[in-house]
C-alpha cells in the first residue's frame, strides 16, 4: 500500500509539502528491492521506487517521485517548484544520502526545467560527465582484458580523429580536467554542490580515474575534489517555529508528547536515531496513541501545551544515549518529565542509558511511571529501590524489519568501517580504513564535513560517506565505533566488531546479548599495527559465522523483539 502522505496529488499541488516531517520518517511499507526499468503505470512506478527506498528517509523517496513526475510532464510548474524547495531546505541530507543515479537525475531535472540557462548548461555537463563514465565502465565490463598492461600505450597512440590515448604514469589530462572542474563547480550554487559530490564519488570509486591514478608517477590527482564549505543559504532547512502547532486533535485517541526526538537535534541526520524515534512513533500509533508533537527543550514543550486543544495524557522521554554523566540537557529533559507529572500526566522514560548521574537527576527520575532502560549495566546504575526493567534498544525492531527481509544486492566490499563519537577512536578507525583499503562511513552528518576536511588536509585517499541501510548491506563485515552501527549489523546478520563508546552502551548491549567475547574489541586495538588489527578482526569474524554464535544471536534478537513489544504495551496501558 502506498503511504497516505504525500500522495501524488500532494506532490503536484501548489501547497508546500511538509519536508521536515518526511525527513524524519523511514520508509517501512514494503521490503527493499532495487528498482530497474520503467512502468507505464505511474502508481506501479512509484511502488517500485518505494521498494528501492525501504529503510531510508522518506524524503529520498519523495525526491525520486518528483523526478519521475517531471519526466512524465505532470504539472511541471508545481512539481519543479516543490523540487527546488526540497533542495533549498534539505540539500544537506540529499547531497549525502542520494546515490549517484539520483544525483544525476537531479541534474537532468535542472537541465530540463531551470530558467537559468547557465545553470541548465552546467547541469547538462555534470550529467554528461557521469553518463560518459557510465558508458566507459560498461564497455570495460564487456570487453576489458583480465590483465591490464599500461605499456600498451607508449608515446603517441592514436584513437580517432586526431585524438590520442592518455599516457599512463605521466599524462596530465585528468589532473588538468579536475582543476578546471574544481574552479567551475562552486558550492555556492546548487548544481555546483551536486557536481562536486558526483565528481568526488567518481574519483573515489573503482573507475578509470582511480585505476589510472595508481600508475601515475607525476601530475597526480586526489580521489575527491577538495571540500569547500557551502553557504548556509543553499543548505538551510525550514526553521521550526517558536510556537510549534500541535497536530490535529483526535478525541478518540489519547495524546502524547515525545521528548528528545534525537533525529531532529541540531542540523544533523543520523539514521540510527531516526530509526529509534520512528520505531517509537509507529508502535504507539499501532496501540492507538496520537502524537500531539515533539519537544527537545522546555520552551518547545511549553509551547505545545499552550497550543494543545486538550492536554496530553502522556509524556514519553526517549532517553537513548542522553541520560549520562550529569549532562545539562539530560537534567532539563528530566525536569520536564517532573513538571509533566505535576500537571497530572503519566511519564514513560524509555530506551535509555543511565550512567554516572548526580542525585539531583536521580530524584527527577522518580517522576516516571515506567522506566525501561536499554541494558543491565544501566539498570545496576539506577538508584536503589527504583522499579525498572531492561528492554533492548527499540531500533532493533525496525532494523530487523528493513534489513532482514529485503532483497539486497550481494556485498561488494570485504569490510566497512564506521566512525565513533569518541574522537580518538574515530581517528583510529579512519586510519585503519586507509591502511586496509576499506570504505569509511560516518553516521551523523555533523561529523561528515569535519572528517572530510581532515582527510583532505593531509591528502588521505579514503572519501568518507554518510552511512545508509544500503551501505550497511554492501559489506561482508563491519568494524564500528557507533552503537547503532553495531545494532544494525547484528540485526542484519553481518559479522561486526565494536569499540567502546562514550558510555558503556556498547558493552552493555553485547554483554546482555552474550556476544561480547566475539564482538567487543579491546581499546588497545586502536594502537596495534594494521596487520595485527586485521588478524584480530578476521579471527572474530570467523567466530561469528559459527552455528553456535548465530543461534545465540538469533535467540537474543527474538527475545529483544518480544521485550520491545511488551514495553510498548506497558506504556500504552498508562492512558487507559
C-alpha positions as CSV (number, residue, x, y, z in Angstrom):
1,X,0.0,0.0,0.0
2,X,1.3,3.5,-0.9
3,X,1.8,5.9,2.0
4,X,-1.2,8.3,2.6
5,X,1.2,11.3,2.7
6,X,2.4,12.6,0.4
7,X,0.2,11.3,-2.4
8,X,0.8,12.2,-6.0
9,X,-2.0,14.8,-5.6
10,X,0.0,16.4,-2.8
11,X,3.2,16.5,-4.9
12,X,1.6,18.2,-7.9
13,X,-0.3,20.6,-5.7
14,X,0.6,24.3,-5.2
15,X,0.6,23.6,-1.5
16,X,4.1,23.2,0.0
17,X,4.9,19.6,1.2
18,X,5.9,19.1,4.8
19,X,9.6,18.2,4.1
20,X,10.6,18.4,7.7
21,X,8.1,15.6,8.6
22,X,9.3,13.5,5.7
23,X,12.9,13.9,6.6
24,X,12.4,12.1,9.9
25,X,10.2,9.3,8.6
26,X,11.6,5.9,7.5
27,X,10.0,4.0,4.5
28,X,8.9,0.7,6.0
29,X,5.8,0.0,4.0
30,X,7.5,-2.5,1.6
31,X,10.6,-4.7,1.7
32,X,13.7,-3.5,0.0
33,X,14.3,-4.4,-3.7
34,X,16.5,-2.5,-6.2
35,X,14.4,-0.9,-9.0
36,X,15.1,-1.4,-12.6
37,X,13.2,-0.3,-15.8
38,X,10.2,1.8,-16.2
39,X,6.5,1.1,-15.7
40,X,4.0,2.9,-17.9
41,X,1.6,2.9,-15.0
42,X,2.6,5.7,-12.6
43,X,1.4,4.0,-9.4
44,X,3.4,0.9,-10.3
45,X,6.5,3.0,-10.9
46,X,6.1,4.7,-7.5
47,X,5.5,1.4,-5.8
48,X,8.8,0.1,-7.4
49,X,10.6,3.2,-6.0
50,X,9.1,2.6,-2.5
51,X,10.8,-0.8,-2.6
52,X,14.1,0.8,-3.5
53,X,13.9,3.3,-0.7
54,X,12.8,0.9,2.0
55,X,14.7,1.5,5.3
56,X,15.6,5.0,4.2
57,X,14.4,8.6,4.8
58,X,11.0,9.1,3.1
59,X,12.4,12.4,1.8
60,X,14.6,10.4,-0.7
61,X,11.5,8.6,-2.0
62,X,9.7,12.0,-2.5
63,X,12.8,13.3,-4.4
64,X,12.7,10.3,-6.7
65,X,9.0,10.6,-7.2
66,X,9.2,14.3,-8.1
67,X,11.8,13.4,-10.7
68,X,9.5,10.8,-12.2
69,X,6.7,13.3,-12.4
70,X,8.9,15.8,-14.2
71,X,10.0,13.2,-16.7
72,X,6.3,12.5,-17.4
73,X,5.5,16.2,-17.8
74,X,2.9,16.1,-15.0
75,X,2.1,19.5,-13.5
76,X,5.7,20.6,-14.3
77,X,5.5,24.1,-12.8
78,X,4.2,22.9,-9.4
79,X,6.4,19.8,-9.3
80,X,9.6,21.7,-10.2
81,X,8.7,24.3,-7.5
82,X,8.5,21.5,-4.9
83,X,11.7,20.0,-6.3
84,X,13.7,23.3,-5.9
85,X,12.3,24.0,-2.4
86,X,13.2,20.4,-1.4
87,X,16.8,21.0,-2.4
88,X,16.9,24.5,-0.9
89,X,15.7,23.3,2.5
90,X,17.2,19.8,2.7
91,X,20.1,19.7,0.3
92,X,22.3,18.8,3.3
93,X,20.6,15.4,3.5
94,X,20.0,14.8,-0.2
95,X,23.6,15.5,-1.2
96,X,25.0,12.9,1.2
97,X,22.3,10.2,1.1
98,X,21.2,10.0,-2.6
99,X,23.3,7.7,-4.7
100,X,24.9,8.9,-7.9
101,X,22.0,7.7,-10.0
102,X,19.6,10.1,-8.3
103,X,22.0,12.9,-8.2
104,X,22.4,12.6,-12.0
105,X,18.6,12.5,-12.2
106,X,18.5,15.8,-10.2
107,X,21.0,17.3,-12.8
108,X,18.7,16.1,-15.6
109,X,15.7,17.8,-14.0
110,X,17.6,21.1,-13.5
111,X,18.9,20.9,-17.1
112,X,15.3,20.4,-18.4
113,X,13.5,22.9,-16.3
114,X,15.8,25.6,-14.9
115,X,15.0,29.2,-16.0
116,X,18.8,30.0,-15.7
117,X,20.4,28.9,-19.0
118,X,23.9,28.9,-17.4
119,X,22.7,26.6,-14.6
120,X,20.9,24.3,-17.1
121,X,24.1,24.1,-19.2
122,X,26.2,23.2,-16.1
123,X,23.7,20.6,-15.1
124,X,23.8,19.0,-18.5
125,X,27.6,18.9,-18.4
126,X,27.6,17.2,-15.0
127,X,25.2,14.6,-16.4
128,X,27.4,14.2,-19.5
129,X,30.5,13.7,-17.3
130,X,28.8,10.9,-15.2
131,X,27.0,9.2,-18.1
132,X,30.1,9.1,-20.2
133,X,31.9,7.5,-17.3
134,X,29.0,5.0,-17.0
135,X,29.4,4.1,-20.7
136,X,33.2,3.7,-20.2
137,X,32.8,1.4,-17.3
138,X,30.0,-0.6,-19.0
139,X,32.3,-1.1,-22.1
140,X,35.1,-2.2,-19.8
141,X,32.9,-4.8,-18.1
142,X,32.1,-6.3,-21.6
143,X,35.5,-6.1,-23.3
144,X,38.3,-5.4,-20.9
145,X,41.3,-7.7,-20.7
146,X,41.8,-9.5,-17.4
147,X,45.5,-8.4,-17.4
148,X,45.8,-4.7,-17.6
149,X,49.1,-3.6,-19.3
150,X,49.8,0.1,-19.3
151,X,52.8,-0.5,-21.6
152,X,50.4,-1.0,-24.5
153,X,50.2,2.8,-24.5
154,X,53.6,4.2,-25.3
155,X,54.2,7.6,-26.8
156,X,51.6,8.9,-29.2
157,X,48.9,6.2,-29.6
158,X,46.1,7.2,-31.9
159,X,42.5,6.7,-31.0
160,X,40.2,8.5,-33.5
161,X,40.1,11.8,-35.4
162,X,43.4,13.2,-34.1
163,X,42.6,12.0,-30.5
164,X,45.5,10.1,-28.9
165,X,45.4,7.8,-25.9
166,X,46.1,9.2,-22.4
167,X,49.7,8.3,-21.4
168,X,49.7,6.4,-18.1
169,X,52.3,7.4,-15.5
170,X,53.0,10.9,-16.8
171,X,49.9,12.3,-18.6
172,X,48.4,15.4,-17.1
173,X,44.9,15.5,-18.8
174,X,42.9,14.2,-15.7
175,X,44.7,16.5,-13.3
176,X,44.1,19.5,-15.5
177,X,40.5,18.5,-16.1
178,X,39.9,18.2,-12.4
179,X,41.5,21.6,-11.7
180,X,39.0,23.1,-14.2
181,X,36.1,21.3,-12.6
182,X,37.2,22.4,-9.2
183,X,37.2,26.1,-10.3
184,X,33.9,25.9,-12.2
185,X,31.8,23.8,-9.7
186,X,31.2,26.3,-7.0
187,X,29.4,25.0,-3.8
188,X,27.7,28.4,-3.7
189,X,25.3,27.1,-6.4
190,X,23.0,24.1,-6.3
191,X,24.4,22.5,-9.5
192,X,28.0,23.2,-8.2
193,X,27.2,21.4,-5.0
194,X,25.8,18.4,-6.8
195,X,28.5,18.3,-9.4
196,X,31.3,18.4,-6.8
197,X,29.8,15.5,-5.0
198,X,29.3,13.5,-8.2
199,X,32.9,14.1,-9.3
200,X,34.3,13.1,-5.9
201,X,32.3,9.9,-5.9
202,X,33.6,9.1,-9.4
203,X,37.2,9.7,-8.3
204,X,37.0,7.7,-5.1
205,X,35.2,4.6,-6.6
206,X,36.7,1.8,-8.8
207,X,36.6,3.8,-12.0
208,X,39.0,4.7,-14.8
209,X,40.2,7.7,-12.7
210,X,41.2,5.7,-9.6
211,X,42.7,2.9,-11.7
212,X,44.9,5.2,-13.8
213,X,45.9,7.1,-10.7
214,X,47.6,4.0,-9.4
215,X,50.2,4.2,-12.3
216,X,50.9,7.9,-12.0
217,X,54.5,9.0,-11.3
218,X,53.7,12.7,-11.7
219,X,50.8,15.0,-12.4
220,X,48.9,13.3,-9.5
221,X,45.3,13.9,-8.6
222,X,43.3,13.2,-5.5
223,X,40.4,10.8,-5.1
224,X,38.0,13.7,-4.5
225,X,37.6,17.5,-5.1
226,X,38.9,19.3,-2.1
227,X,35.8,20.1,0.2
228,X,34.8,23.7,0.3
229,X,32.1,25.0,2.7
230,X,28.8,25.7,1.1
231,X,26.9,28.9,2.1
232,X,24.2,28.4,4.7
233,X,21.5,29.7,2.3
234,X,22.0,26.8,-0.1
235,X,21.5,24.1,2.5
236,X,19.3,25.8,5.1
237,X,16.3,23.8,6.2
238,X,13.0,25.1,7.4
239,X,13.3,26.6,10.9
240,X,10.9,25.2,13.4
241,X,8.5,27.9,14.7
242,X,8.9,29.1,18.2
243,X,5.4,28.1,18.9
244,X,5.0,24.7,17.1
245,X,1.5,23.8,16.1
246,X,0.3,20.5,17.6
247,X,-1.1,18.0,15.2
248,X,-4.9,17.9,14.7
249,X,-6.6,16.6,17.8
250,X,-8.0,13.1,17.7
251,X,-10.5,12.9,20.6
252,X,-10.9,9.1,20.2
253,X,-7.2,8.5,20.9
254,X,-5.1,9.5,23.9
255,X,-2.4,12.0,23.1
256,X,1.3,12.0,24.0
257,X,4.3,14.3,23.6
258,X,7.6,12.8,22.5
259,X,10.6,14.3,24.4
260,X,14.1,14.0,22.9
261,X,13.5,13.4,19.3
262,X,17.1,12.7,18.6
263,X,16.6,12.6,14.9
264,X,15.9,16.4,15.0
265,X,18.8,17.5,17.2
266,X,20.7,20.3,15.6
267,X,21.2,20.2,11.8
268,X,22.4,16.7,11.8
269,X,21.0,13.4,10.4
270,X,21.8,10.0,12.0
271,X,19.9,7.1,10.6
272,X,20.2,5.1,13.9
273,X,18.4,7.8,15.9
274,X,15.9,8.3,13.2
275,X,15.2,4.6,13.3
276,X,14.7,4.7,17.1
277,X,12.3,7.7,17.0
278,X,10.4,6.2,14.1
279,X,10.0,2.9,16.0
280,X,8.6,4.7,19.0
281,X,6.1,6.6,16.8
282,X,5.0,3.5,14.8
283,X,4.5,1.4,18.0
284,X,2.5,4.0,19.8
285,X,0.4,4.7,16.7
286,X,-0.4,1.0,16.4
287,X,-1.6,1.0,20.0
288,X,-4.0,3.9,19.3
289,X,-1.9,6.7,20.7
290,X,-1.9,10.0,19.0
291,X,1.3,12.2,18.8
292,X,0.5,15.8,19.8
293,X,4.0,16.9,19.0
294,X,7.7,16.6,19.9
295,X,10.0,18.7,22.0
296,X,13.7,18.8,22.6
297,X,13.6,21.6,25.3
298,X,11.4,23.3,27.8
299,X,10.4,26.2,25.6
300,X,9.0,23.9,22.8
301,X,7.3,21.7,25.4
302,X,5.6,24.7,27.0
303,X,4.5,26.0,23.5
304,X,3.0,22.6,22.7
305,X,1.0,22.6,25.9
306,X,-0.2,26.2,25.3
307,X,-1.5,25.4,21.9
308,X,-2.9,22.0,22.5
309,X,-6.8,21.8,22.4
310,X,-6.7,19.2,25.2
311,X,-3.8,18.3,27.5
312,X,-1.7,15.2,26.6
313,X,-2.2,12.1,28.7
314,X,1.4,11.0,28.5
315,X,4.9,12.3,28.0
316,X,7.4,9.8,26.5
317,X,11.1,10.6,27.0
318,X,13.4,8.8,24.5
319,X,16.4,8.6,26.8
320,X,18.6,6.9,24.1
321,X,22.3,8.0,24.7
322,X,21.4,11.2,26.5
323,X,21.0,10.4,30.2
324,X,24.6,10.1,31.4
325,X,27.4,11.9,33.2
326,X,25.0,14.6,34.6
327,X,24.7,16.4,31.2
328,X,22.8,19.7,31.4
329,X,20.5,18.7,28.6
330,X,19.7,15.4,30.4
331,X,18.8,17.3,33.5
332,X,16.5,19.6,31.5
333,X,14.6,16.7,29.9
334,X,14.1,15.0,33.3
335,X,12.9,18.3,34.8
336,X,10.3,18.5,32.0
337,X,9.1,15.0,33.0
338,X,8.8,16.0,36.6
339,X,6.8,19.1,35.6
340,X,4.5,17.0,33.4
341,X,3.9,14.7,36.3
342,X,2.9,17.7,38.5
343,X,0.4,18.6,35.8
344,X,-1.2,15.2,36.0
345,X,0.4,13.5,33.0
346,X,1.8,10.0,33.0
347,X,5.5,9.7,32.3
348,X,7.4,7.0,30.5
349,X,11.2,7.2,30.3
350,X,12.2,4.6,27.7
351,X,15.0,3.4,25.5
352,X,17.6,4.9,27.8
353,X,21.2,4.5,29.0
354,X,21.8,5.6,32.6
355,X,25.3,6.2,33.8
356,X,27.2,8.4,36.3
357,X,24.3,10.8,37.1
358,X,24.1,13.0,40.2
359,X,21.5,12.5,43.0
360,X,19.5,15.5,41.7
361,X,18.8,13.7,38.4
362,X,18.1,10.5,40.3
363,X,15.4,12.4,42.2
364,X,13.9,13.7,38.9
365,X,13.9,10.2,37.5
366,X,11.4,9.1,40.2
367,X,8.7,11.1,38.4
368,X,8.5,8.3,35.8
369,X,5.7,5.7,35.9
370,X,7.7,3.2,33.8
371,X,11.5,3.1,33.3
372,X,12.7,0.5,30.9
373,X,16.5,1.1,30.4
374,X,18.4,-0.4,27.5
375,X,20.9,-2.7,29.3
376,X,21.7,-4.4,32.6
377,X,24.6,-2.1,33.3
378,X,22.2,0.9,33.2
379,X,19.8,-1.0,35.4
380,X,22.5,-1.5,38.0
381,X,23.4,2.2,38.0
382,X,19.8,3.3,38.9
383,X,19.1,4.4,42.5
384,X,18.2,1.7,44.9
385,X,14.5,1.0,45.3
386,X,13.5,2.3,41.9
387,X,11.3,-0.1,39.9
388,X,12.8,-0.5,36.4
389,X,13.2,-3.1,33.7
390,X,15.6,-3.9,30.8
391,X,14.3,-3.5,27.3
392,X,16.8,-3.5,24.4
393,X,17.1,-0.6,22.0
394,X,13.9,0.0,20.2
395,X,15.7,0.5,16.8
396,X,16.3,-3.3,16.8
397,X,12.6,-3.8,15.8
398,X,12.9,-1.6,12.7
399,X,16.4,-2.8,11.7
400,X,15.2,-6.4,11.7
401,X,12.2,-5.5,9.6
402,X,14.1,-3.5,7.0
403,X,17.4,-5.3,6.8
404,X,16.4,-8.9,7.1
405,X,13.5,-9.0,4.7
406,X,14.9,-7.0,1.8
407,X,16.3,-8.4,-1.5
408,X,19.6,-6.5,-1.3
409,X,22.4,-6.9,-3.9
410,X,25.3,-9.2,-3.0
411,X,28.0,-7.5,-0.8
412,X,30.7,-5.7,-2.9
413,X,33.2,-5.0,-0.1
414,X,35.1,-7.2,2.3
415,X,34.9,-4.8,5.2
416,X,33.3,-1.5,6.1
417,X,34.4,0.9,8.8
418,X,32.1,3.3,10.8
419,X,33.3,6.3,12.9
420,X,32.9,6.8,16.6
421,X,31.5,9.6,18.9
422,X,34.9,9.4,20.7
423,X,37.3,11.5,18.6
424,X,40.4,9.3,19.3
425,X,38.6,6.2,18.3
426,X,37.2,7.8,15.2
427,X,40.7,8.9,14.1
428,X,42.0,5.3,14.7
429,X,39.1,3.8,12.7
430,X,39.8,6.2,9.8
431,X,43.5,5.3,9.9
432,X,42.6,1.6,9.8
433,X,40.3,2.1,6.8
434,X,43.0,3.9,4.9
435,X,45.7,1.3,5.7
436,X,43.3,-1.6,5.0
437,X,41.9,0.0,1.8
438,X,38.3,-0.2,3.3
439,X,35.3,2.1,2.9
440,X,34.8,4.5,5.7
441,X,31.4,5.8,6.9
442,X,30.2,8.5,9.3
443,X,26.8,8.2,11.0
444,X,25.8,11.8,11.7
445,X,26.0,14.5,9.0
446,X,27.6,16.8,11.6
447,X,30.8,14.7,11.6
448,X,31.0,14.2,7.9
449,X,32.3,17.5,6.7
450,X,34.7,17.7,9.5
451,X,36.1,14.3,8.7
452,X,36.3,15.0,5.0
453,X,38.2,18.2,5.7
454,X,40.7,16.4,7.9
455,X,41.2,13.8,5.2
456,X,41.8,16.4,2.5
457,X,44.2,18.5,4.6
458,X,46.6,15.5,4.8
459,X,45.8,14.2,1.3
460,X,44.3,11.0,2.6
461,X,42.8,8.7,0.0
462,X,39.6,7.5,1.7
463,X,36.5,9.6,0.9
464,X,34.1,9.3,3.9
465,X,30.4,8.8,3.2
466,X,27.2,9.1,5.3
467,X,26.0,5.6,6.3
468,X,22.7,4.3,4.9
469,X,20.9,1.0,5.1
470,X,22.0,0.0,1.6
471,X,25.7,0.8,2.5
472,X,25.4,-1.5,5.5
473,X,24.3,-4.4,3.4
474,X,27.1,-3.8,0.8
475,X,29.9,-5.1,3.1
476,X,30.6,-8.6,4.3
477,X,31.8,-7.4,7.7
478,X,32.0,-4.3,9.8
479,X,34.1,-2.6,12.5
480,X,32.4,0.3,14.2
481,X,32.7,2.8,17.0
482,X,28.9,3.6,16.8
483,X,26.3,1.9,19.0
484,X,23.6,2.0,16.2
485,X,26.2,0.8,13.7
486,X,26.7,-2.3,15.9
487,X,22.9,-2.8,16.4
488,X,22.3,-2.5,12.6
489,X,25.0,-5.1,11.7
490,X,23.8,-7.5,14.4
491,X,20.2,-7.2,13.2
492,X,21.3,-7.7,9.6
493,X,23.2,-10.9,10.5
494,X,26.6,-9.4,9.3
495,X,29.8,-10.1,11.3
496,X,30.7,-7.0,13.3
497,X,33.3,-5.8,15.9
498,X,32.8,-2.7,18.0
499,X,35.0,-0.4,20.1
500,X,33.7,1.0,23.4
501,X,31.9,4.4,23.1
502,X,31.4,7.5,25.4
503,X,29.2,5.4,27.7
504,X,29.1,1.7,28.5
505,X,26.2,1.3,26.0
506,X,28.2,-0.9,23.6
507,X,29.5,-3.2,26.4
508,X,26.0,-3.3,28.0
509,X,24.3,-4.4,24.8
510,X,26.9,-7.0,23.9
511,X,27.1,-8.5,27.4
512,X,23.3,-8.7,27.6
513,X,23.2,-10.4,24.2
514,X,26.0,-12.8,25.2
515,X,28.1,-11.6,22.2
516,X,30.8,-9.6,23.9
517,X,33.6,-12.2,23.6
518,X,33.2,-12.4,19.8
519,X,32.3,-8.7,19.1
520,X,33.8,-6.4,21.6
521,X,37.3,-5.0,20.8
522,X,39.7,-4.0,23.5
523,X,40.6,-0.3,23.4
524,X,44.2,-1.2,22.7
525,X,43.2,-2.5,19.3
526,X,43.3,1.1,18.0
527,X,47.1,1.3,18.6
528,X,48.0,-2.1,17.1
529,X,49.8,-2.5,13.7
530,X,47.3,-2.8,10.8
531,X,48.2,-6.5,10.2
532,X,47.5,-7.3,13.8
533,X,44.3,-5.4,13.6
534,X,43.2,-7.3,10.5
535,X,44.1,-10.7,12.1
536,X,42.1,-9.8,15.2
537,X,39.1,-8.9,13.1
538,X,39.4,-12.0,10.9
539,X,39.5,-14.3,14.0
540,X,36.4,-12.6,15.5
541,X,34.5,-12.6,12.2
542,X,35.2,-16.3,11.7
543,X,33.8,-17.0,15.2
544,X,30.7,-15.0,14.4
545,X,30.0,-17.3,11.4
546,X,29.8,-20.4,13.6
547,X,26.5,-22.1,14.1
548,X,26.7,-21.7,17.8
549,X,27.2,-17.9,17.6
550,X,24.4,-17.5,15.0
551,X,22.0,-19.5,17.1
552,X,22.8,-17.4,20.2
553,X,22.4,-14.1,18.3
554,X,19.1,-15.1,16.8
555,X,17.7,-16.2,20.1
556,X,18.7,-12.8,21.6
557,X,17.1,-10.8,18.8
558,X,13.8,-12.8,19.1
559,X,13.7,-12.1,22.8
560,X,14.6,-8.5,22.2
561,X,11.6,-8.0,19.9
562,X,9.3,-9.7,22.4
563,X,10.5,-7.3,25.2
564,X,10.2,-4.3,23.0
565,X,6.5,-5.2,22.2
566,X,5.9,-5.8,25.9
567,X,7.4,-2.5,26.9
568,X,5.2,-0.5,24.4
569,X,2.2,-2.5,25.7
570,X,3.0,-1.3,29.3
571,X,3.5,2.3,28.1
572,X,0.2,2.2,26.1
573,X,-1.7,1.0,29.2
574,X,-0.8,4.2,31.1
575,X,-3.5,6.0,29.2
576,X,-6.3,3.6,29.8
